[in-house]
Amino acid sequence: MQAIGYIRVSTNKQADKGFSLEAQRERIQAMAVVQQAELLDIVVDAGESAKDLKRPGMERVLAMVATGQVATVIIAKLDRLTRSVRDLADLLELFQRRGVSLVSVAESLDTGSASGRLVLNIMVSVSQWEREAIGERTKTALQFKISQNQWVGNTAYGFRLCADRKTVEADPSEQRIRRTMVRLRDEGRSLRQIAAYLNKAGRFTRRGTPWRHDGVARVLRAA
């Protein structure tokens, strides 16, 4: 059985939370012996993030899998492969389609068996559920804050954060500029003309910089 190893660290340093390149290499070599596999190579991605699969080493692994050059891919830990649930699911689908097993040392997983595939699919499903549950809780919390007139994120132009750092109130100065924008727009002025009018009058943005047409557009969309 021909196998290939894959190792990764997210910084150019040789250590990443105890999973240095050398430590990963040793674990993969040991697992290859246990699997009685011929380890063709260990592909390295040094200083590469796991945010997606666009990494030189990973692209090489995928090419070898796609062309049937290997039967097994061995990794030291799942998060060395990817931290994305979606990417992991896509990888599993590709490996299964090509008849390639994924072996992870840390998690004691081997998708070459039905039980290994079951466990990994459950892990993927649980991770997906956890991510969606966190998203739902965050959305509910934000909706509650908005319903209570509590501050969420950036304060819209024309308003300011109150002393309690939770609620917002109208900002008289910005409200006047906002009304001027609306009036000029109703008169048929272009966005650039409105920006030029405000700048000439010395009515600058919240940051004290001259108005641009795109900034005027954002304020008018929210008006």
N, C-alpha and C positions, 0 to 999 in steps of 0.2 A: 504494500500500500504506500503510495507516494503522498507526502504531506508537505505543507508549507507553513511556516510560522509567521505571525505578524506581531510586531511590537511598536509601541508609540509612547512618547512623552509629550506633554503640551508646552514645555519650555525647552530652550536649547541646553539647559542644564541636564545632567544625566540622572536626576532623581525627580520623582513626582509622587509625593505621598507614599513613599516606600516602594514604589514600583519603578525602579530605575530600569534603564534599558538592559543592563547586565542581569539584573534580577529576573526580568521577564524572559530573557534569553535562556537562562538556566532552567526555569520552570518549563518552558516549551521543550527544551531538549530532553528533560527528564520524562515529560509526558509522551514524547515521541518514542522513547524506549519502552514505556509501559504499553503503548499502542502497537508496538512492533512495526512502526512506520518508518519509511525511508524519508528523512527530513531533507528535502531538496535545497531549501534556503530559508532564511529568516528575514523577512522584509521589514525595513525600519522606516518609521516616520518620526523624525526627531524635530521637536519644536512645532508640532502640528496640532491644531485644535480638533476636537471631535464634534464640532458643531454641525458638520456635514461630511459627506464622503469624498469631497474634492481634495484629496491628498495624493501626492505622488506614489507613495507606497501602497495606499489602498487601491488606487487605480490599477496598479500592477497586479495586486492580488485578484481583483475583479476580472482582469483580463485573463489571468491564468485559470480562474474558475470557469469563465465563459467558454474558453477554448478546450476545456477538459484535460488540462495538464496536471491537475492534482485531484486527489480523492478526499483529502481532509485539510482543513485549515485549523491550526492550533493557536490559541491566544492564551495569555496569562490571566486575563480578566475581561469580562464583557465590556466594561467602560473603556478599555483600551481600543476596542473596535469602534464603538459609537456610544454617545450619550443620548441619542435621539431614538425614541420608541418607534417612530415612523421608519427611520433608516434601518433599524434592527429588523423590523418586520419585512422590509424590502429585501434585505440581505438573506434572511431565512428563506424567503420565497425563491430567490435566485439559486441559493445553494441546493434547495430541495429539487428544483427543476433540473439542475445539472447533476444531481446525484452526489453532491459533495457534503461531507459531514463537517459540522462546526464543533470543535472541542474547546471548552473553556476550563482551565485548570482551577481557578479560584472557586468557581461555582460548581465544580464537579459535574459538568454538563457535556453530553455527547449526543448530538442530533442524529447520529448514525443509528440510534435505537428509537423505537416508538415511544418509550418512556421518556427519553431525553427530549424528544420533540415536544411531547406533551408538557413537560415541566417548563421548557423555555417559552412555549406559547402561552402558558398560564402566566408566567412572569411578564411577558409583553402585555397581555390583557390587563393585568393588575396595574402595571405602570401607566397604561393608557387611562384606566379608570381613575387612578389617583390624580393624574394631570387634569382630567376633565372635572373631577370633583373640586379641586383647588380653584379652577377657573370659575365654576359655578358659585363657590363661596365668595370669591373676590367680587364677582359681578353683583351678587346680592348685597354685599357690604357697601359697595359703591352706590347702588340704587337707594339704599336706606339713607346714606349720607346726603345724597342729592335731595331726597324727599324731606329731609330735616333742614334743608338749606345750609348744609355744612360744606365747607370748602373741599373740593376734590381736584387735585392736579393744579394746572395753571389757572390763575384768575382771569376771566374774560375781560377784554378791554371795556372800560366803562364802569368797572367794579374794582373794589379793593378788599383785601383781607382784614377782618376786624381784629381787635386786640386779643380776642380769645383764641385766635389762630384756627378757628373752626368754621365761622360763618363769614359771609361776604356782605358788603353794602355798596351802594352806588357811590362812585367817585365823581363829584360835581364837575371838576375840570375835564375829565375824560368824557363825561356825558355831554358836555357842551360841544366838544370836538366831534363826538359821534353824531350829534344832531346836525352840526354843520355839514358833515359828510353826506348825510341823508338828504338834506336840503339841496346841496349842490348837485347831487346825483339826480334828484327829481327835476332839477332845472336843465338836465341834459348834459351836464359836464362829464367828461371822460375821467377814468381813474387817475390818469397822469395829470390832468388839469386840476383835479381835487388835491392831489399830493402837492403840486406846485403852489396852489392857493394857500394851503396850510403852512407850508414851509416859509413862504413869503411873509405870512402873518406871524411867524415865530411860534407856531403851535406844533411842536415836535412830538415824536413818539414817546412812549413810556420810558424808553432808555435814553431819551434826549437826542436821538438821531433824526435826520430828515426822513420824512415819509416817502415811501415808494408806492408805486401803483398796486403791487401785490399785497402790501400791508393794508392799504385802504380797502382792497377787495375783501380781505379777511374780516375786517371790522363790519363792513356792510352786509356780508353774508350772515353775520350773527345778529345784526340789528333787527 
